[in-house]
Amino acid sequence: MEQCQSQAAGIGRLRPAQSEQNNPASPSGGINSLLQDGLSFTLLDSYEDRVVQPFPRSPKLQRKAAEQKGAQPSQEQLSRHMEELQAEQSKTEAHIKSLKKRQADLSRSTEFMKQRVQESFEKMHRILEQDEQVVLDSLELDLRRTRTQLDHILKTWDSYRDQVTKSIGNIQRVLRKMDSGEEDEKGPTEIVSPKKPSVNEKEVRLNEDRFERLLKSLFSISKNLKAYLQRKTLLLDSSPIVIDRQTCHNQITVTSEGWGISFSASPSLGPEHTLQFDKVCCALGTAPITQGQSYWEVDVRCCSAWAVGVAYASLERKGRDKGAKLGRNRNSWCVELRNKNLSAWHNDRNVACHSVGQTPPGKVGVWVNYDKGQLMFYDADTMVVLQKFSAALTPVFDRAHHQFTEPLYPAVRFLKPTDNQMWPNHLEVCCFNLP
């Protein structure tokens, strides 16, 4: 009741002020008079000791306000918070226990793997040691056989030497008796005919031809074993490569599994895709390389002119300009065989692959270390490095640096051979069936 009376009194005090404001003739009218009139704030001043709260606060806002004011939380709040922390503690301990178990399992798995690897190498060592012993035994047997033959020949010549010595002694005895005028009671001396080495005697020797063939065979095995072990390491990074049909030129036919491509003299009919090469007989792989290491091989034995490499997706697809050809721009790298000459290309620069023999490679291996910006091409049969692209070769290919800036795609291209050669026929990405 008193509140209502105070509100009415306040309103009553405001009415004279409002009447003066509405009166244009009043000398105190205008904005200045209103700002200077403190009576206009009498209504609000009457509520200055109260907090206006039209709606009740939610529990969340109440807790937030209590925290802001530094109020002590209630016992119920502390109990609930402690339960939450205890549950979090149990989850954390379980997670730590799981990580420790994984750590122990990791150590056990590594030890098991190392044991398996050691067993495999020990098995190879035993095979090599057994083969070494067999080879050494064969050499020893050859030595014994040759010694036996030489011993027999030596005995024959020792007997002949004894006969010659005996004949010399008899002749000397006869000559002494003839000088003294005595007669030789033993009669005429036996004449020993000269002995010549037999033809078979010259053939008695160690089988050196067989030994040379053995050394060549061991050298070839050692070389191939080294190449195979190196290839084995690269095969650990092998990744399945499938040809993207949408990128293939209309004269390229892809096998059903997507590993092999063939050149066809007649173009295929159908709408042209935006990613398709329309003039350059080229194709890209489906899966991009964006990190880590990757290795694959391409069988080029059934093709007389080819290019194998990698390219960015930004490689041009339309026209015959350098921007659409492998190795003729900054967006692609390759090795190519043209006119029986093997060369490496990038940025329209090329270097000859001098480490290749007279025979071109039958399979080309491609290894990419994307993170380090390294690219290497191998002769996959001998593991001879055909070309390595890295920062060390920037002067050759006019690059200030060498880091991959886009995802890389495997790339192959059919090249047009010389007039006296047939058009290339088939290229195939090798499928590795590792145990």
Buried (B, 14 or more C-beta within 10 A) or exposed (E): EEEEEBEEEBEEEBEEBEEBBEEEEEEEBEEEBEEEBEEBEBBEEBEEEEEEEEEEEEEEEEBEEBEEEEEEEEEEEEEEEEEEEEEEEEEEEEEEEEEEEEEEEEEEEEEEEEEEEEEEEEEEEEEEEEEEEEBEEBBEEBEEEBEEBEEEBEEEEEEBEEBEEEBEEBEEEBEEBEEEEEEBEEEEBEEBEEEEEEEEBEEBEEBEEEBEEBEEEEEEEEEBEEBEEEBEEBBEBBBEBBBBBEBBBBBBBBEEEBBBBBBBEEEEEEEEBEEBBEBBBBBBBBBBBEEEBBBBBBBBEBBBBBBBBBBBBBBBBBEEEEBBBBBBBBBBBBBBBBEEEBBBBBBEBBBEBEEBEEEBBEBBBBBBBBEEBBBBBBBBBBBBBBBBBBEEBEEBBEBEEBEBEEBBBBBBBBBEBEEEEEBBEBBBBBEEEEE
